[in-house]
Amino acid sequence: MAQVNPYLTFNGNCEAAFNFYKSVFGNEFADINYFKDMPPVEGKTMPAEEGGRIMHVVLPISKETNLFGSDTGGEWASNYKEGNNITISLNAESEEEATKLFDGLSAGGRVTMPLEKTFWGAYFGMFTDKFGINWMVNFDYPKN
């Protein structure tokens, strides 16, 4: 069964927020990546000021729960509003489960990123369901 984690979105202060959460929970980041670490996308140029923003950070809260976060930027920034900056992130156990969850929950909603293989080694997609709730569905491929 899929693991459920809260995913928080910030507008440039994700690193400060997660350093604060880290000090409270007493755990170290399991992963932290910046937008500048992304491979270049043909036809798109990232503004230098966005490179230092957090693309994805993981803070373990318990054995079963992680707090995920990122900074918004570029085309995503227009959707950011304080108060709507949380997403439900589902970590599936297989591609098949990810597809089933994505297709089922996104029915009647708005897909913001189709479910696809990513450069970070996952099968990942995002959408807003027909009730206005933001979701991410992820399956991490085994690391070799």
C-alpha positions as CSV (number, residue, x, y, z in Angstrom):
1,M,0.0,0.0,0.0
2,A,1.2,3.5,-0.7
3,Q,2.9,5.6,1.9
4,V,1.3,9.1,2.5
5,N,3.5,12.1,3.3
6,P,2.7,15.9,3.5
7,Y,4.5,18.0,0.9
8,L,4.9,21.7,1.8
9,T,5.6,24.4,-0.8
10,F,7.3,27.6,-0.1
11,N,8.1,30.8,-2.1
12,G,11.9,31.0,-1.6
13,N,12.2,30.2,2.1
14,C,12.0,26.4,2.0
15,E,15.6,25.9,3.3
16,A,15.0,28.2,6.3
17,A,11.8,26.5,7.1
18,F,13.2,23.0,6.9
19,N,16.3,23.9,8.9
20,F,13.8,25.1,11.6
21,Y,11.8,21.8,11.3
22,K,15.1,19.8,11.5
23,S,16.0,21.6,14.7
24,V,12.6,20.7,16.2
25,F,12.4,17.1,15.1
26,G,16.1,16.4,15.7
27,N,16.6,14.5,12.4
28,E,18.9,15.0,9.5
29,F,17.7,15.5,5.9
30,A,17.4,12.2,4.0
31,D,17.7,14.2,0.7
32,I,18.1,17.8,-0.4
33,N,18.3,19.0,-4.0
34,Y,18.4,22.5,-5.5
35,F,17.0,23.7,-8.8
36,K,20.5,24.4,-10.1
37,D,21.1,20.7,-9.9
38,M,18.5,19.9,-12.5
39,P,19.7,19.0,-16.0
40,P,19.0,21.7,-18.6
41,V,15.7,21.7,-20.4
42,E,15.9,22.5,-24.1
43,G,14.4,25.9,-24.9
44,K,14.2,26.9,-21.2
45,T,16.6,29.0,-19.2
46,M,16.4,29.1,-15.4
47,P,16.9,32.5,-13.9
48,A,20.0,32.6,-11.7
49,E,18.0,33.6,-8.6
50,E,16.0,30.4,-8.8
51,G,19.0,28.1,-8.9
52,G,19.5,28.3,-5.1
53,R,15.9,27.4,-4.3
54,I,15.1,24.0,-3.0
55,M,13.8,21.5,-5.7
56,H,13.1,18.8,-3.2
57,V,14.0,18.1,0.5
58,V,13.1,15.1,2.7
59,L,13.1,15.3,6.5
60,P,12.3,12.0,8.2
61,I,9.8,12.4,11.1
62,S,9.4,8.8,12.0
63,K,10.1,5.4,10.4
64,E,6.8,5.7,8.4
65,T,6.5,9.4,7.8
66,N,8.6,12.0,6.0
67,L,8.0,15.8,5.7
68,F,8.7,16.8,2.0
69,G,9.2,20.3,0.7
70,S,10.2,22.5,-2.1
71,D,10.3,26.1,-3.3
72,T,8.0,27.2,-6.0
73,G,9.3,29.0,-9.0
74,G,9.0,29.7,-12.7
75,E,5.7,28.6,-14.2
76,W,4.6,27.1,-10.8
77,A,4.9,30.3,-8.9
78,S,1.6,31.8,-10.3
79,N,-0.3,29.0,-8.4
80,Y,1.3,29.7,-5.0
81,K,-0.8,31.3,-2.3
82,E,-0.1,31.2,1.4
83,G,-2.5,28.6,2.8
84,N,-2.7,26.4,-0.3
85,N,0.9,25.3,0.0
86,I,0.4,21.7,1.0
87,T,0.1,18.7,-1.2
88,I,-0.5,15.0,-0.4
89,S,2.3,12.9,-1.7
90,L,1.7,9.2,-2.3
91,N,4.8,6.9,-2.5
92,A,3.6,3.8,-4.4
93,E,5.2,0.3,-4.2
94,S,5.2,-0.2,-8.0
95,E,4.6,1.6,-11.3
96,E,1.3,-0.2,-11.6
97,E,0.1,1.0,-8.2
98,A,1.3,4.6,-9.1
99,T,-0.6,4.5,-12.4
100,K,-3.8,3.2,-10.7
101,L,-3.6,5.8,-7.9
102,F,-2.8,8.6,-10.4
103,D,-5.5,7.7,-12.9
104,G,-8.1,7.1,-10.2
105,L,-7.6,10.2,-8.2
106,S,-7.0,12.6,-11.1
107,A,-10.2,11.6,-12.9
108,G,-12.3,14.8,-13.3
109,G,-9.4,16.9,-12.1
110,R,-6.5,18.8,-13.7
111,V,-3.2,17.1,-14.4
112,T,-0.3,19.6,-13.8
113,M,2.5,17.1,-14.6
114,P,1.7,13.8,-16.4
115,L,2.9,10.6,-14.7
116,E,6.3,9.8,-16.3
117,K,9.8,8.6,-15.7
118,T,12.0,11.4,-14.3
119,F,15.7,12.3,-14.3
120,W,15.9,11.6,-10.5
121,G,15.0,8.0,-10.9
122,A,11.3,7.9,-10.2
123,Y,7.9,7.5,-11.9
124,F,6.2,10.8,-10.9
125,G,3.2,13.0,-11.6
126,M,1.1,15.8,-10.1
127,F,-2.5,16.9,-10.3
128,T,-5.3,18.7,-8.6
129,D,-8.3,16.5,-8.0
130,K,-11.9,17.5,-8.8
131,F,-12.3,18.7,-5.3
132,G,-9.3,21.1,-5.5
133,I,-6.8,19.0,-3.5
134,N,-3.2,18.9,-4.7
135,W,-1.6,15.4,-5.1
136,M,1.8,13.9,-6.1
137,V,2.2,10.3,-7.0
138,N,5.7,8.8,-6.9
139,F,7.3,5.4,-7.4
140,D,11.1,5.3,-6.8
141,Y,13.0,2.9,-9.0
142,P,15.5,0.7,-7.1
143,K,18.9,2.2,-6.9
144,N,21.7,0.1,-8.3
